[in-house]
Amino acid sequence: MLISKRNGHFDILVDEETLDSHYARANFSIAHEFGHVVLHSQLCGDCRTVEDAIALNARIKNAYNFIERNADYFAGAILMPLRTLPEDTAKVYEALVRSFGCEINLIPDKVRSTLARRYGVTIQPVAIRLKELGLSRKIENALRSRAPYLDS
């Protein structure tokens, strides 16, 4: 949750259990909330309490999904940057194909889980980011053609 302070700064609140037990989820949540600070600070500026945040969600219900997708995209982009993710995906793909062959029912899941560990996030944001960057399609095409590498 994002709480605005009177000095114009923000606090990002994450429950202790998530921080202690679900590190990868906490990473994405913190980056997501930071996305709100960067992208939507004008909306969040009056959220000084949990009740304020709930009231804001009620006021913006029509734009809520759009705003949340923006923050999710921001979090994915900073945690799994365009500069590194395609190359890392290719390296992981190639190593997995060497070990397991072009198993279309195995390799995509192993690529996602390996990248999730590497980038400190859960599998779902990795899957979304790979799709956004067209890397999921490249993996599928490479596996169908039994290619040991990803096209660049």
N, C-alpha and C positions, 0 to 999 in steps of 0.2 A: 504494500500500500504506500501511497505517496502522500506526505504531509508537508504542507507549506509552512515556512516559518516567517515571522514578521519581518525579518531582514531580507526577504526575497530568496533565501536559500530553501532547499527542500531536504527532507529526511525520507529515506526509503526504509520502510518497515517490512521485515520478513520474520515470520514466526520462528521461534527458536527450534522447534522440532524439524522444520524444513531445513534450516541451516545445519543442524546436527546430523540428520539422517538422510537428507535428500540434496546433497551438495550440488549435483548437476541441475536439478530443478531450481534451486535457489539462484544459481548463476544466471539462468535464463530470466527468472523473475526480476532480479536486480537490474539486468540489462534492459528488460521490458519497461520497468518503471523509469529508468534513466531515459529511455526513449520518450516517455511522456514529458519529462522535464525539458528535453531538447525540442520536441515537436509540438507539445501542447501546454507549455507553461502558462499561457494566458488563461486556459481553462482551469488549470489546477491551482492557480495562485491563491484562491480563497479557501482551499481545503486545509483547514487547520486541525480538524478532528475527524474521527471515523464517521461521525454523523454528517459532517460536511461532504465527505467523499460519497456517502450513500445518496445524499441529496443531489450531488452533481450527476451521479449515474442516472437518477430519475429524470433530471432536466435534459440530459443529452441522449435519451434512450434511442432516438431515431438515428443518431450519428455514432452511437456506441460501438457497433461492430466495425465500422470504418476506422475509428480512432484506435481501437484495440489491434486491428490488423496492421495499422501503421507502426504501432509500438512493437508488435511482434516482428515485423520486417526489420525494423531498426535493430532490435536485439539480435536477430539472426545475422544481420550484416556486420555487426561489430564483433560478435563471438565467432563467426565463421566467415572471415573476409574473402571477398572475391579474389584478392591477391594471392591467397594461399589455398583455398578450398579445392579448386579444380586440379591443381598439381597433386595435392595430398590424396584426392579421390583417385586419380590415375595410379598413383603409387600403391595405394591400398588395393585397388582392383587388380593390378598386375600381380601383386604378391599372393592374393587369394586365388587367382586363376592358376598360378603356378602350383599352389598347394592342393586345390580342390577341383581343378578343371573348370570348364564353363558351365557349371551347374546353375541353371536359371532360377531354380527354386531355393538356392542357398546363397549365392554370391551377393545379391542386392541387400539382404538382411545383414550379412556379415560386413559389408561395406558400411552400412549405416551404423551398426553397433561399434565398429572399430573407430569410425570418425567421431561418434558420440563420446567415446572415452577420450580420444585425443583432444577434442575441443572442450571437454568438461561440460557437456550438455546431455539432455536425454535424447532418445532416438527420434521422437516426433519432430523437434525443430530441425534435426539433420535431414529428415525425409522431406520436409517442406523446403528447406534451403536448396537441397539437391534438385528438387523439382523446379524451383524458381530459376535456377541457373541452367536448366536444361541438362543437368548431369545425370538425372535418373534415366532420361531417354537415351543418352549416350551409353549408359551401362547396359540397358536392355538391348539396344542395337548391337553392341559389341558381343554380348552373350549369344544373341541369335545367330550372328555370323561366326561365332566361335573364335573371336579375335582375342589374342592374349594381351591386348593393350586397348586403351581408349583413344578414339580419334580426338585430335585437338581442335 
